[in-house]
Amino acid sequence: MAASSTDRRSPGRTAGDRRWTALIVIAVAQLMTALDATIVNIALPSAQRSLGFGDADRQWVITAYTLTFAGLLLLGGRIADRFGRRRSFLAGLAGFAAASALAGAAPGLPVLMAGRALQGAFAALLAPTALSLIAVTFRDVKERGTAFAVYGAVASSGAAIGLILGGVLTEYLQWRWCLYVNIAVAAAAFVAGRAVLPDPPAGSGARPQVADAALITGGIAAVVLGCAQAAPHGWGSAEVIAPLAVAAVAIAAFLLIQARRAEPLLPPYLLTRPDRIGAYVAVGAAVVGSFGMFLLLTYYFQAVLGYTPLKAGLAFLPMTAAVSGSGYLVAGRILPHVRPRTLMTPGLLLAAAGLALLSTLDVGSGYLGLVLPAEILVGAGMAGVFTPAINVVTGGVDPRDAGVAAAVANTAMQVGGSVGVAVLNTIAVTATHHRLARHTPPGEALVRGFGTAAGSASILLACVAVAVLLVVRTPRSTH
């Protein structure tokens, strides 16, 4: 008994198979948080019909999750450092399961949004804790490389698994099971985690700055709220301008406070180099395109083409395959020999081309002739952005801040998802209403609204591609 206790509390001393079992537990938790960003996409049309909320509100089911995930990610890492990674990981699993139960049982949109927001909060605790547990569990360089490769493969496949699983559960059970499934997964991971996860000593640093995290989360939420209000009220209305003004004040206050903290959630120097800022903007913009595409095509597949939820999930597979295949080629074969911007700029332009193709979408467009090539272009383009961008943001930082730098990139992705979905949904709804006012048939008006949103995302990515070319000056990696 004593030996077992010692093994659990000493980093790197979980013996033999137990370390790899611990990796399975960590990977399952990461898979759960990754797929939850997409599993609800496929269920969204069914949830909207069931709960009776409007088109302008549908984006909140997605952004409630990504928003709290983004705003609390840095805080989650600090909590794990102070209170212990094993304890934080298990608390994250228990909280995620409870939040999933709340969202699954939601009688209306407000409770569904609250459950999704709590899911994002606990995901923000799980994500950084999972990475640090791998680091303390695997001390050997080669084994650690294998462990991180497994973790990366699980993380990158989460979107595809979420889309397919969401389709299966929605079609053969009910949309609520897309949320209930997390309860079983989290419970199994919790029981196994208590038995096999290491328990390294907790840190003794400063107390986590909950107020700072609440401030930045509120700022991001105000941005999303302002963008969402544009659909019913217009971009120049007080309902839009007031939340955006509050967001500007909150974000500025957060940055000023961080500059004065001895141990800030966000070290200010991470935002002082133009190339690092360019990389953060690039990953955020790429996620705007991908999350917007998921939302718009989900409705196009089911509401216009009449796909079942499962068929809609399978229809996204070429995009995820393009991300995985191109990502392997970029990371393993090309990146070591070129500058990051040499990959990031064409990647953004490829994704912009795919979205531009989608902007021509109409009721009679076929999957093979238009949607499939657009998915492949966007997927391949995203792969050309993410890996080089992570290389840029983690290069040249204090080793103690490498995890924070990577966490900021993850935050940029979640912010891109939150704001991007809100803005593109607003553009799509507004364009649809304008066409309906001109007596355009409803189906055609809906699809043209999707096309307008995709065209707007294409322009954004093209502009960011130019910015990356100008400001990202990081040299190629040298090993």
Backbone hydrogen bonds, N-H to C=O, Kabsch-Sander energy under -0.5 kcal/mol:
donor,donor_aa,acceptor,acceptor_aa,energy
5,S,1,M,-2.1
6,T,2,A,-2.3
7,D,3,A,-2.5
8,R,4,S,-1.9
9,R,5,S,-1.4
10,S,6,T,-0.8
10,S,7,D,-0.7
13,R,10,S,-1.9
18,R,15,A,-2.3
19,R,16,G,-1.1
20,W,16,G,-0.8
21,T,17,D,-2.3
22,A,18,R,-2.5
23,L,19,R,-1.8
24,I,20,W,-1.7
25,V,21,T,-2.1
26,I,22,A,-2.5
27,A,23,L,-2.9
28,V,24,I,-2.5
29,A,25,V,-2.0
30,Q,26,I,-2.3
31,L,27,A,-2.7
32,M,28,V,-2.2
33,T,29,A,-2.0
34,A,30,Q,-2.3
35,L,31,L,-2.9
36,D,32,M,-1.3
37,A,34,A,-1.1
38,T,35,L,-1.5
39,I,35,L,-3.2
41,N,38,T,-1.0
42,I,38,T,-1.0
43,A,39,I,-0.8
44,L,40,V,-1.1
44,L,41,N,-0.8
47,A,43,A,-2.7
48,Q,44,L,-2.7
49,R,45,P,-1.9
50,S,46,S,-2.2
51,L,47,A,-2.7
52,G,48,Q,-1.8
53,F,48,Q,-0.7
57,D,54,G,-0.9
58,R,54,G,-0.7
58,R,55,D,-0.7
60,W,57,D,-1.5
61,V,58,R,-1.2
62,I,58,R,-0.5
62,I,59,Q,-0.7
63,T,59,Q,-2.9
64,A,60,W,-2.2
65,Y,62,I,-0.8
66,T,62,I,-1.9
67,L,63,T,-2.7
68,T,64,A,-1.1
69,F,65,Y,-1.9
70,A,66,T,-2.3
71,G,67,L,-2.7
72,L,68,T,-1.9
73,L,69,F,-0.7
73,L,70,A,-0.6
76,G,72,L,-2.5
77,G,73,L,-1.6
78,R,74,L,-1.7
79,I,75,L,-2.6
80,A,76,G,-2.1
81,D,77,G,-1.9
82,R,78,R,-2.0
83,F,79,I,-3.0
84,G,80,A,-1.4
88,S,84,G,-2.1
89,F,85,R,-2.6
90,L,86,R,-2.5
91,A,87,R,-2.3
92,G,88,S,-2.4
93,L,89,F,-2.1
94,A,90,L,-2.3
95,G,91,A,-2.6
96,F,92,G,-2.4
97,A,93,L,-2.2
98,A,94,A,-2.1
99,A,95,G,-2.6
100,S,96,F,-2.2
101,A,97,A,-2.1
102,L,98,A,-2.1
103,A,99,A,-2.5
104,G,100,S,-2.6
105,A,101,A,-1.7
106,A,103,A,-1.3
112,L,108,G,-1.9
113,M,109,L,-2.9
114,A,110,P,-2.1
115,G,111,V,-2.6
116,R,112,L,-2.3
117,A,113,M,-2.5
118,L,114,A,-2.2
119,Q,115,G,-2.2
120,G,116,R,-2.1
121,A,117,A,-1.9
122,F,118,L,-2.3
123,A,119,Q,-2.3
124,A,120,G,-1.8
125,L,121,A,-0.7
126,L,122,F,-2.1
127,A,123,A,-2.8
129,T,125,L,-0.9
130,A,126,L,-2.5
131,L,127,A,-1.4
132,S,128,P,-1.9
133,L,129,T,-2.2
134,I,130,A,-1.8
135,A,131,L,-1.8
136,V,132,S,-1.9
137,T,133,L,-1.6
138,F,134,I,-2.2
139,R,137,T,-0.7
144,R,140,D,-2.9
145,G,141,V,-2.2
146,T,142,K,-2.0
147,A,143,E,-2.7
148,F,144,R,-2.7
149,A,145,G,-2.0
150,V,146,T,-2.3
151,Y,147,A,-2.4
152,G,148,F,-2.8
153,A,149,A,-2.3
154,V,150,V,-2.3
155,A,151,Y,-2.6
156,S,152,G,-2.5
157,S,153,A,-1.5
158,G,154,V,-0.8
158,G,155,A,-0.6
161,I,157,S,-2.5
162,G,158,G,-2.6
163,L,159,A,-2.1
164,I,160,A,-2.1
165,L,161,I,-3.1
166,G,162,G,-2.5
167,G,163,L,-1.6
168,V,164,I,-2.4
169,L,165,L,-2.8
170,T,166,G,-2.2
171,E,167,G,-2.2
172,Y,168,V,-2.7
173,L,169,L,-1.8
174,Q,169,L,-0.8
177,W,174,Q,-1.7
178,C,175,W,-1.7
179,L,176,R,-1.6
180,Y,176,R,-2.2
181,V,177,W,-1.8
182,N,179,L,-1.2
183,I,180,Y,-1.6
184,A,180,Y,-0.8
185,V,181,V,-1.8
186,A,182,N,-3.0
187,A,183,I,-2.3
188,A,184,A,-2.3
189,A,185,V,-2.3
190,F,186,A,-2.4
191,V,187,A,-2.3
192,A,188,A,-2.3
193,G,189,A,-2.6
194,R,190,F,-2.1
195,A,191,V,-0.9
195,A,192,A,-0.5
196,V,192,A,-1.8
197,L,193,G,-2.2
199,D,8,R,-4.1
203,G,81,D,-3.5
210,V,208,P,-1.6
213,A,209,Q,-2.0
214,A,210,V,-2.7
215,L,211,A,-2.0
216,I,212,D,-2.2
217,T,213,A,-2.4
218,G,214,A,-2.4
219,G,215,L,-2.0
220,I,216,I,-2.3
221,A,217,T,-2.6
222,A,218,G,-2.2
223,V,219,G,-1.7
224,V,220,I,-2.3
225,L,221,A,-2.8
226,G,222,A,-2.5
227,C,223,V,-2.3
228,A,224,V,-2.4
229,Q,225,L,-1.9
230,A,227,C,-0.9
231,A,228,A,-0.9
233,H,229,Q,-1.9
234,G,230,A,-1.9
237,S,234,G,-1.5
240,V,237,S,-0.9
241,I,237,S,-2.6
242,A,238,A,-2.4
244,L,240,V,-1.7
245,A,241,I,-2.3
246,V,242,A,-2.4
247,A,243,P,-2.5
248,A,244,L,-2.2
249,V,245,A,-2.1
250,A,246,V,-2.6
251,I,247,A,-2.7
252,A,248,A,-2.2
253,A,249,V,-2.5
254,F,250,A,-2.2
255,L,251,I,-2.2
256,L,252,A,-2.2
257,I,253,A,-2.5
258,Q,254,F,-2.4
259,A,255,L,-1.6
260,R,256,L,-0.7
260,R,257,I,-1.1
261,R,257,I,-0.8
261,R,258,Q,-0.7
270,L,267,P,-2.0
271,L,268,P,-2.1
272,T,269,Y,-1.5
277,I,273,R,-2.2
278,G,274,P,-2.7
279,A,275,D,-1.8
280,Y,276,R,-2.3
281,V,277,I,-2.6
282,A,278,G,-2.1
283,V,279,A,-2.3
284,G,280,Y,-2.1
285,A,281,V,-2.6
286,A,282,A,-2.4
287,V,283,V,-1.9
288,V,284,G,-1.6
289,G,285,A,-1.9
290,S,286,A,-2.0
291,F,287,V,-3.0
292,G,288,V,-2.0
293,M,289,G,-1.9
294,F,290,S,-2.4
295,L,291,F,-2.3
296,L,292,G,-2.5
297,L,293,M,-2.7
298,T,294,F,-1.8
299,Y,295,L,-1.4
300,Y,296,L,-2.0
301,F,297,L,-3.3
302,Q,298,T,-1.8
303,A,299,Y,-2.7
304,V,299,Y,-0.8
304,V,300,Y,-1.2
305,L,300,Y,-2.4
307,Y,301,F,-3.1
310,L,167,G,-0.6
312,A,308,T,-2.4
313,G,309,P,-2.1
314,L,310,L,-2.4
315,A,311,K,-1.7
316,F,312,A,-0.6
316,F,313,G,-1.1
317,L,314,L,-1.5
319,M,316,F,-0.9
320,T,316,F,-1.5
321,A,317,L,-2.8
322,A,318,P,-2.0
323,V,319,M,-1.9
324,S,320,T,-2.3
325,G,321,A,-2.8
326,S,322,A,-2.2
327,G,323,V,-2.1
328,Y,324,S,-2.0
329,L,325,G,-1.7
330,V,326,S,-2.8
331,A,327,G,-2.7
332,G,328,Y,-2.3
333,R,329,L,-1.7
334,I,329,L,-1.4
335,L,330,V,-2.9
337,H,334,I,-2.1
338,V,334,I,-0.6
338,V,335,L,-1.1
342,T,339,R,-1.3
343,L,339,R,-0.6
343,L,340,P,-1.5
344,M,340,P,-2.7
345,T,341,R,-2.1
347,G,343,L,-2.0
348,L,344,M,-2.5
349,L,345,T,-2.1
350,L,346,P,-2.7
351,A,347,G,-2.3
352,A,348,L,-2.4
353,A,349,L,-2.2
354,G,350,L,-2.1
355,L,351,A,-2.2
356,A,352,A,-2.4
357,L,353,A,-2.1
358,L,354,G,-1.7
359,S,355,L,-1.3
360,T,357,L,-1.4
361,L,358,L,-2.0
365,S,362,D,-1.7
370,L,366,G,-1.2
371,V,366,G,-1.2
372,L,367,Y,-3.2
374,A,370,L,-1.6
375,E,371,V,-2.6
376,I,372,L,-2.2
377,L,373,P,-2.3
378,V,374,A,-2.4
379,G,375,E,-2.8
380,A,376,I,-2.6
381,G,377,L,-2.2
382,M,378,V,-2.5
383,A,379,G,-1.8
384,G,380,A,-1.2
385,V,382,M,-1.4
386,F,382,M,-2.3
387,T,383,A,-0.8
389,A,385,V,-2.1
390,I,386,F,-2.4
391,N,387,T,-1.8
392,V,388,P,-1.8
393,V,389,A,-2.5
394,T,390,I,-1.8
395,G,391,N,-0.8
397,V,394,T,-0.9
401,D,398,D,-2.7
402,A,399,P,-1.0
405,A,401,D,-2.8
406,A,402,A,-2.2
407,A,403,G,-2.2
408,V,404,V,-2.4
409,A,405,A,-1.4
410,N,406,A,-2.1
411,T,407,A,-2.6
412,A,408,V,-2.7
413,M,409,A,-1.9
414,Q,410,N,-2.3
415,V,411,T,-2.9
416,G,412,A,-2.5
417,G,413,M,-2.3
418,S,414,Q,-2.6
419,V,415,V,-3.0
420,G,415,V,-0.5
420,G,416,G,-2.0
421,V,417,G,-2.0
422,A,418,S,-1.7
423,V,419,V,-2.9
424,L,420,G,-2.8
425,N,421,V,-2.4
426,T,422,A,-2.0
427,I,423,V,-2.6
428,A,424,L,-2.6
429,V,425,N,-2.8
430,T,426,T,-2.6
431,A,427,I,-2.5
432,T,428,A,-2.2
433,H,429,V,-2.4
434,H,430,T,-2.2
435,R,431,A,-1.9
436,L,432,T,-2.4
437,A,433,H,-2.1
438,R,434,H,-0.8
439,H,436,L,-1.8
440,T,435,R,-2.4
445,A,441,P,-2.8
446,L,442,P,-2.5
447,V,443,G,-2.0
448,R,444,E,-2.6
449,G,445,A,-1.8
450,F,446,L,-1.8
451,G,447,V,-2.3
452,T,448,R,-2.3
453,A,449,G,-2.0
454,A,450,F,-2.4
455,G,451,G,-2.4
456,S,452,T,-1.9
457,A,453,A,-2.1
458,S,454,A,-2.1
459,I,455,G,-1.9
460,L,456,S,-2.0
461,L,457,A,-2.4
462,A,458,S,-2.1
463,C,459,I,-2.2
464,V,460,L,-2.3
465,A,461,L,-2.1
466,V,462,A,-1.6
467,A,463,C,-2.0
468,V,464,V,-2.7
469,L,465,A,-2.0
470,L,466,V,-1.5
471,V,467,A,-2.4
472,V,468,V,-2.1
473,R,471,V,-1.0
477,S,335,L,-0.6
477,S,338,V,-0.5
